[in-house]
Amino acid sequence: QVQLVESGGGSVQPGGSLRLSCAASGLTFSTYAMAWFRQAPGKERELVAAISWRGNTTYYKDSVKGRFTISRDNVKNTAYLQMNSLYPGDTARYYCAAESRGTHYSDYTLPARMDYWGKGTLVTVSS
């Protein structure tokens, strides 16, 4: 079975950093785009960052540009989200998702488009 397993979440103070990891198995990782979504209590799930299956294009939500970096390692079958200069507004559960041959992502990309999901990892930013 396909599995996406997130790790690296936790509690951090404003201005701090975290690196999330998404370990994938049961799929041909190099043919799937990888994305990170987040969801705060009472809010819609929103796309934060994505990287195309070829790894040559990326998408970032405007509010995280310059602070977050998405990357992938096709040898380790793992995607990452490096998060720097964190704000309390970044507090949410962060989900890893995969889409076969995914290329284009935008502010209008809906969660239903993705093929597989992890269970998420909680990120809390507070003082």
Number of C-alpha atoms within 10 A of each C-alpha: 5 11 15 23 18 24 17 15 18 14 15 18 14 17 13 14 17 18 16 21 22 26 18 24 14 9 16 12 23 19 17 21 26 32 30 25 20 22 19 16 9 6 9 10 17 19 24 24 26 30 26 25 23 13 18 8 13 20 20 22 14 10 11 17 12 11 13 20 19 22 19 21 13 15 8 10 16 20 27 22 23 15 19 17 15 22 17 15 12 20 20 21 18 27 26 30 28 27 19 18 14 20 19 14 19 14 13 8 12 13 15 7 11 17 12 17 20 19 13 22 20 18 22 19 19 16 8
